[in-house]
Amino acid sequence: MRKLIVSIHSTANDIVTGPPTGDETEWTWAGAGIQESLDSFWSLLADVDTIVLGHATYDDLVRKWPNFSGGPDVSEVLQRIADKVNTTPKLVATRSGTAGPLPWGRYEPAAWLAGADVTDRVADLKSGPGGSIVTFGSPTLVQSLTNARLVDEYRILVHPVIMHEGRRLFDHLDGRTDLRVADTEVFPCGAMSITYVPESARPDPAGRA
């Protein structure tokens, strides 16, 4: 079974988007945490061979990564990340019909992951051959994957800021998911990377089935 990893930035109060009146994919609150966590992010990508995105996240990333150009001021790790993101097969989830091609600059275009229940398609992906699957951002997709109990690892980069507006990652959930902390890393700016994995169901202390 392939591992499905969620990688996302968050404020300390669980906000994962920009303000609803602007570009929700623009994290003006992220600060230095993005740069300081690049080595950690690269480690996460090592075994990834499929990227799954929501449509809004695709629209955001396609404006940035395919046009990335290296240079003397670009760190080696950022160049490796750009190469990995640009060359890894990408799937864009949609419950409605596909809406034309999904170009990715000079690289292989993304493909649609379409269906009435996208989570069934992701479950099929997980049961097939290959390495890890990662989704960046895409809070609505993450909520659906969480409700379907398909996420194997949450890698949340928590930034030291509290915001009054924006969407929360864990809204609209069904039931309860117990997590355990698999790893933590604190960066000089105060951001903290926390890796959670779902726990197995706990036995009822009263012995009920």
Summary of the structure (lengths in Angstrom):
residues: 209
radius of gyration: 17.4
end to end distance: 27.7
largest distance: 63.3
contacts: 593
relative contact order: 0.25
helix: 25%
strand: 28%
